[in-house]
């Protein structure tokens, strides 16, 4: 599966769980580590977990492998690393603090909405 397609699917799985402010950052040519970031917000521990689980389950059904998972112990910032795509599920204050979109401000950004 192409990394752009995986990023789009991850965003759609997040949208299905009512994630807010979903963006896909295209890091091709800007990062040697990954091609895309998918960034979204959940309003509570429960919603952050539901979003991350939906992405994990949905992509697994598509035969995409999560190589690393982080943040399930505190649910403030959950990271799912698919190597070519890295998904960040934040609670609002944590997302505001790290401001990944500003940090990668040179990256083309696509907003994903209903």
N, C-alpha and C positions, 0 to 999 in steps of 0.2 A: 504494500500500500504506500502510495506517495505521502510524503510528510505534510503537504498542503491539505490533502484529503483527510488525513488523520486529525489535523488541527481543526478542520471544519466539523468533522464528526464529534470531536470532543466538545466543541462549542455548542453544538446542537444538544448533546446529552446534558450539558450544564443548563441550557435554556429550558429543557424539559423539567428540570427541578427548580425552576424559577430563579436561577442565578441572575444577579444584576450586573450591569455595566460590563458585559462580556466583550473583550477585544482580542483580536489575533494580531500579534506583532510579527512581521516578516523580518527575520534576522539574517536571511541569506546575504552573504557578503559582508555582514557586520560582526558575526560571531563564528568562531571556529568550533564552538561547543554544540550548538543546536541550530536548527533552521527556523523554528517558530516557537513563540510563547503564546499560550492561551491564558488570559488573565480574567478572573471573574470574582464576584463578591457574593458571599452568603451572609445572611443577617444574624445567624446564631450558630452555636456549636452543632446543633442538630442539622441545620441546613447545610453547613459546610461539609459535614460528613455525608449527607445525602447526595450532594453534588459530586463529591469525590468518588463515592461508591458507584454512582450512576455512570460516571466516565470510565472508571475501572471496569465495571461489569460490561458496559456497552462495547468498549474497545476490545475486551477479551473475546467477546462473541465474534468480533471481526478479525480475530487472530492477531491482534496487535499486543505486544508484550510490554508491560510496565517493568522497566529495569530497576527502578528504585521508587520507594514511597517514603515520604517524610511528613511529619506533623500530625499524624493521627492520634498522638498522645495528648495534645493540647487543643487541637482544632481551631487555632487562630490563623494558621497558614499551612495549608496542605499542598504538598508538591508531588506531582506524578511525573516521573521522568521516563519518557519513551525514547530517549536519545535524540532523535531528530525533532521531537516536539516535547516541550516541557509545559505542563499545566500547573498554574498557580491558582489556588482557591483561597481567598482571603476573607477575614472579617473586615468590616469597613475601616476601623482605626488602624489596623495593621497595614492594609493596602495603602491608605493615605500616608502612613509613615514611610514605607519603602518606595512608594511612587515609581514603580517599575516603568511605567509609560514615559515618565520624564527622563529616567535614567537611560532608556533606550530611545530617546527622542528622535534619532535619525531614522528609526525603523518605520517603514510604511505600516499604518495601523488600519485595521478593518473592524468596525463596530458590528456586533452580531445582535440583531433584535428580532422580536417576534414578527 
